[in-house]
Amino acid sequence: MPAPGDVLLDSSAVIPYFKGDTTLQARFQSTRTLFIPHIVVGELYCGANLSENPLKHVAKIKTFLTAAVVLSSGLVTAECYGRIRADLARAGTPIPENDIWIAAVALEHQLPLVTRDAHFGKVRGVQLLNW
């Protein structure tokens, strides 16, 4: 069970943080525990490797990860994923595949999700924080 002040991070919040968003920097520093799904870590590494300066951006990610807890997916995550994806399919409101997995991690761990992607609002039961 998460503690008050714990949050799960989406890449749409981490990337602006890396770019110097002072609002996010203050919020992240005042957060009890920053959790990040391994899916988001992969998205960040992809972006870093596509950048003009991969070494610089990979180093930034590695430094950031020393202050965060990485959550991997397991069977409970897969169960949440299946329910979310089916709900979205029935409603005709698909969202990106990686984001379904991220939402599943949020549900599994009962963590509020820090994101700037509005489509997460289509996922029933995920508490969103738009920082």
Secondary structure by P-SEA (a helix, b strand, c coil): ccccccccccaaaaaaaaacaaaaaaaaaaccbbbbcaaaaaaaaaaaaacccaaaaaaaaaaaaaabbbbbbcaaaaaaaaaaaaaaaaacccccaaaaaaaaaaaaaccccccccccccccccbbbbcc
